[in-house]
Every structure is written in C-alpha cells, then in structure tokens.
Amino acid sequence: MLKLFRTTAILEGISYLLLFGLTMPLKYWGEMLEPNKIVGYAHGVLFIAYVVLALLFWWQKKWGIKRLFILMIASLLPFATFYVDKKYLQNVN
C-alpha cells in the first residue's frame, strides 16, 4: 500500500503542476483546449485516488488527526505532495 500511495502522491503532484503550469496557459493564452482536458481528467482521477489512499493509509498507520490534515492539505497545494512523500512516506515502517 505504501508504494501505491507514494506513487499516487508523486503523480498527483506532477499532474497538478502540469495542469496549472502548462495546460492552463495553453488553454487561455494559446487557445489549445485538448491538453487541458486530458491533463485535467488525469489530475481529477489522481486527486481522488490520492485522497482515498491518504485516508486508507492514515487509518492503517493509526496516525493522529494532525497528519491526516497535512495529507489532505497537501493535495491542494503545489509541491506539497512531494513534501509529504519526503517527510512522511519515505521512512514509514
């Protein structure tokens, strides 16, 4: 489960950066809609997967509510899933 959660966290972070750093400018400045649509769908699926896996992983590890809050906030902030991976997931037993 840890490997799946870590992979999902990294992919969700990458999709977030691609969506807002690349495809949104393409959509609004370059009038290219398709990249935004594709990355947007992928990001949506990865976001939902991240949230579900975060809840399951938090429950499995019996972590406190503070860690759950950090895991959930990380899904909303750019680069935060990379921070969560480094700080909380790389050295989990």
C-alpha positions as CSV (number, residue, x, y, z in Angstrom):
1,M,0.0,0.0,0.0
2,L,2.9,2.4,0.8
3,K,4.3,2.1,-2.7
4,L,1.0,2.7,-4.3
5,F,0.3,5.7,-2.1
6,R,3.8,7.2,-2.7
7,T,3.4,6.7,-6.5
8,T,0.0,8.3,-6.5
9,A,1.2,11.2,-4.4
10,I,4.1,11.9,-6.8
11,L,1.9,11.5,-9.9
12,E,-0.8,13.8,-8.4
13,G,1.8,16.4,-7.7
14,I,3.2,16.2,-11.3
15,S,-0.4,16.4,-12.7
16,Y,-1.1,19.4,-10.6
17,L,2.0,21.2,-11.8
18,L,1.3,20.2,-15.4
19,L,-2.3,21.4,-15.2
20,F,-1.7,24.8,-13.7
21,G,1.8,25.4,-15.1
22,L,1.4,24.2,-18.6
23,T,-2.0,23.3,-19.8
24,M,-3.9,26.2,-18.3
25,P,-1.7,28.8,-20.0
26,L,-2.1,26.8,-23.2
27,K,-5.8,26.9,-22.8
28,Y,-6.2,30.6,-22.1
29,W,-3.3,32.1,-23.9
30,G,-2.9,29.7,-26.8
31,E,-6.5,28.6,-27.2
32,M,-5.4,24.9,-27.1
33,L,-8.2,23.1,-25.2
34,E,-7.3,19.5,-25.7
35,P,-4.1,19.3,-23.5
36,N,-6.0,20.9,-20.6
37,K,-8.9,18.5,-21.0
38,I,-6.6,15.4,-20.9
39,V,-4.4,16.5,-18.1
40,G,-7.5,17.8,-16.2
41,Y,-9.1,14.4,-16.3
42,A,-5.9,12.7,-15.3
43,H,-5.4,15.1,-12.4
44,G,-9.0,14.6,-11.3
45,V,-8.6,10.8,-11.1
46,L,-5.2,11.1,-9.4
47,F,-6.6,13.7,-6.9
48,I,-9.5,11.4,-5.9
49,A,-7.1,8.4,-5.7
50,Y,-4.7,10.4,-3.5
51,V,-7.4,11.4,-1.1
52,V,-8.8,7.9,-0.8
53,L,-5.4,6.3,-0.4
54,A,-4.4,9.0,2.1
55,L,-7.4,8.1,4.2
56,L,-6.8,4.4,4.0
57,F,-3.1,4.8,4.7
58,W,-3.8,7.1,7.7
59,W,-6.3,4.6,9.1
60,Q,-3.9,1.7,8.6
61,K,-1.0,3.5,10.3
62,K,-3.2,4.8,13.1
63,W,-1.7,8.3,12.7
64,G,-3.2,11.3,14.5
65,I,-5.6,13.8,13.1
66,K,-2.8,16.3,12.5
67,R,-1.2,14.0,10.0
68,L,-4.5,13.4,8.2
69,F,-4.9,17.2,8.0
70,I,-1.4,17.5,6.5
71,L,-2.1,14.8,4.0
72,M,-5.3,16.4,2.9
73,I,-4.0,19.9,2.6
74,A,-1.1,18.6,0.6
75,S,-3.5,17.6,-2.2
76,L,-4.5,21.2,-2.6
77,L,-1.1,22.9,-2.6
78,P,1.5,22.9,-5.4
79,F,4.6,20.9,-4.5
80,A,3.0,19.7,-1.2
81,T,2.6,16.1,-2.2
82,F,6.4,16.0,-2.8
83,Y,6.9,17.3,0.7
84,V,4.6,14.7,2.2
85,D,6.4,11.9,0.3
86,K,9.8,13.1,1.6
87,K,8.8,13.9,5.2
88,Y,6.1,11.3,5.9
89,L,6.3,8.4,3.5
90,Q,9.9,7.7,2.7
91,N,10.8,6.3,6.1
92,V,7.5,4.7,7.1
93,N,7.7,1.3,8.8
